[in-house]
């Protein structure tokens, strides 16, 4: 909740103004009820005395009545506009700070959930705050102010009526807190289920082809049905509590009106057991109280129906808190190291653990000279990629990494990353045109440069023949191009960036020997004078490498202690 | 509900019609109790005041019955509301579950999944959720508002026709004024669904490419791009809310007008002794209480628009996919003979692909396909896997592919296999639900993953993560291969199964493959030189 308060702080002014409008509206309501009670009392007495009604009173109260009747909807309109705008701004800011947090986590974002569930957090759960900001925030103050105003008005006519309302009122918050706490917990579970359900959907729909081939669609359908069923059960659990809390309010509200009506009616008849023959509250006051009574509970009832907005917001914030409060490992460095030449890199007892304690990379000692070009080898899963991620500045590690003798931890991460050339196992191709994809890596590149890079990776002959050439659109996972073509396009992205240090994570794993060879040659040509670390299984065409390090060897205890291990 | 049937809004209430009828009835009782409670209370104290003033006293004034009805209304309002809400929401969630499963089944029974799967996710989850708006926010509120307004109007008419004539018109106008939002409401809501889908797609892509975008310093650009879509979506929502706010402003003003007309006409009627003051008050309070039933109407057409566009998009999803005909076809039996002659095929708009390819295979044969990147190895394999149409002849056991039901015969390993965010065992058991742990371990040995799996703390229960993030690309491909082996398909088509494997492991996997496919066919696309004594070779010419 403290988190939520902090988010709302910048928007306090418009929200408080909205509250002011709502209070003004309550005052108009009291006036309106007073005028009507006065009018009807006058009419009742006149008609009881068999005298003709004069319109003078009606005409004199009419302007005031019109003011009340039209003023209240106007004030309500103003309140809504202010609150809605505040909500929009808060949600927008929250979303961008969440994105910042994810960016800080880098590849570690997966610890907060799959892409599907992250997108659901950033969109659905941030939007789940809307009800809290645009309705609940003002309502929770109003729920105190309005009843107090009304009770003051009512007390001036009847102490007992005021007491009836005052006695029932405190019971309401007690019930609400009891039920609300349970509802909040249930609502949080529901949010998690919703997020897991959409993750499961995305996962299964993405692999529909595979499911069909394995004839596993029925099992998958069952899994979808189960997820939907669990979602329904949890939603019903939340709703039962949410509705129960509003039913309690409803009950008090209805009961109070009924009690008041009977009390006031019997009082007017003069047959109350403790006041026989007396009229404790005269008609005008009685009617005034009866008109005000429903409104006494109205803010509470509204709060009750908005209460699930609060539960929802709390659940959403609880889901978002891990991201918001993440101290995603912050790369501590502040120093800017401008690489004008190829850097030297040293790993001393570099050791990487996953957040769950699994070992991702056993201790490694390794020294790479400036301009040296090396390959890393080792069995699958021995931590080659993790080593690159650490060098990219995304992963915390034990031991030391030094660039040009400077500890990597002293370098400013953004500045450092800007100077890296990186190509991953899975190419980063967006559902956009070929040109847009290339310009993601190099926004300033001219068309000629794009064509040149495509020529270098031998894609240009293909692209040239496409009707739209560079403007050809690619699908979600770059469908329409074969696996090899995708990797070459990703390599073209890399070629467009001019960096002194290249980190290549199995760039040619899927390419045929000829193209792999050609690409290795291209890398050889273009990387002269740069420091290159390439993780690769295929050594064809990599004869130009200065050395090949086998991580399986360098992790052996005997060599692990040695410095400057050379394969 | 059957899969592949277009969703119609009017059918949405059919599947659980009894629950919906009960909800309508309960809601009506609730609102009627609320109106009666207030109107009767007003009449009661006024009449009591009159009686008290006339000193008729308690003797002749029947106060028991009104007091009892007032209490009954109080209870009816509370219990009715609770029961109505539970009933209608239970029915709505049941409807949503049906729709969810139905949509997934539609997808599962169709071919071609080249659409954006981010889009598909958006449709399945969000759009389906929107369909419950129709019964909850359109049908039921209008039913209640119309029926209660009719009752109030009847009440006025019975009190005095003049009341009905003067105050009735503004009330009817207040009832129908939300119709003004019909057109703009639906239009805005349709844009809304579209904008929500775009926003989600943009975000998903940004998240998927996060690492590269960060390194390229393009993260801020993409964030800005996302913010634009985010803002566009939220402004659309704001405009919808503003539309509703404005209409409710007009509605409230009309109700105020109706109230004033009631007062004016009432005073005239009281003057002519045609109406008593207590009854006039109850007429006024009935209108006062009706507000609660009329207010939700201002939101209803936005909800209708959302439901309509969600329906359209869900139906489009079903239309977009050709449904696989459920015709009983023969399943080919061993021994197999595969004859390919003069086969040519293209992927989508591609210019290149295999041309005039011919070969023939018999049970026990192994075919190794090689060729430069772009020569169409993958395209050829897709064609052989019955995923792509072709020209030329493609016959199995002397019949064209179309003759056969091939689902249980062909096993195809793609270059980007799908590993699901399930455990290792669950991923494998997709192919063979009843496979024992021993069988799983055996197949893991065959694909040279057993050692790796044993090293994992959770073993077979290791969770694979999204896109199989917990495993490397080579491992993912071999998990998929293991899954295929468990499915025991007699004809295996493998695209680069050895990528990322060291020579020793390659030998191990190859030996297992040869052993398992002794009586079937094995077709492998590989750029690694693998040596198989009796294998046939096919070299595709580069383009």
Interface residues (C-beta under 8 A of the other chain):
Chain A: X36 X39 X40 X43 X44 X45 X47 X48 X52 X53 X55 X58 X62 X65 X66 X69 X70 X72 X73 X74 X76 X77 X80 X81 X84 X85 X88 X91 X92 X95 X96 X99 X102 X103 X106 X107 X109 X110 X114 X115 X116 X118 X119 X122 X123 X197 X198 X199 X200 X201 X202 X203 X204 X205 X206 X207 X208 X209 X210 X211 X212 X213 X214 X215 X216 X217 X218 X219 X220 X221 X224 X225 X228 X229 X231 X232 X235 X236 X239 X240 X243 X244 X246 X247 X250 X251 X254 X255 X257 X258 X260 X261 X262 X264 X265 X266 X268 X269 X270 X271 X279 X283 X286 X287 X290 X294 X358 X379 X380 X381 X385 X392 X394 X414 X417 X418 X420 X422 X424 X425 X426 X428 X430 X431 X440 X441 X443 X458 X462 X465 X466 X467 X475 X476 X477 X479 X480 X482 X483 X484 X485 X488 X493 X497 X506 X509 X510 X511 X512 X513 X514 X515 X516 X537
Chain B: X34 X37 X38 X40 X41 X42 X44 X45 X46 X47 X48 X49 X50 X51 X52 X53 X54 X57 X58 X61 X63 X66 X67 X70 X71 X73 X74 X75 X77 X78 X79 X81 X82 X85 X86 X89 X90 X93 X94 X96 X97 X100 X101 X104 X105 X107 X108 X109 X111 X113 X114 X116 X117 X118 X120 X121 X124 X125 X196 X199 X200 X201 X203 X204 X205 X207 X208 X209 X210 X211 X212 X213 X214 X215 X216 X217 X218 X219 X221 X223 X226 X227 X230 X231 X234 X235 X238 X241 X242 X245 X246 X248 X249 X252 X253 X256 X259 X260 X263 X264 X267 X270 X271 X276 X277 X278 X280 X281 X284 X347 X348 X349 X350 X351 X352 X370 X371 X372 X373 X374 X377 X378 X379 X407 X408 X410 X411 X412 X415 X416 X417 X418 X419 X420 X421 X430 X431 X433 X452 X457 X465 X466 X467 X469 X471 X472 X473 X474 X475 X480 X483 X487 X496 X499 X500 X501 X502 X527 X528
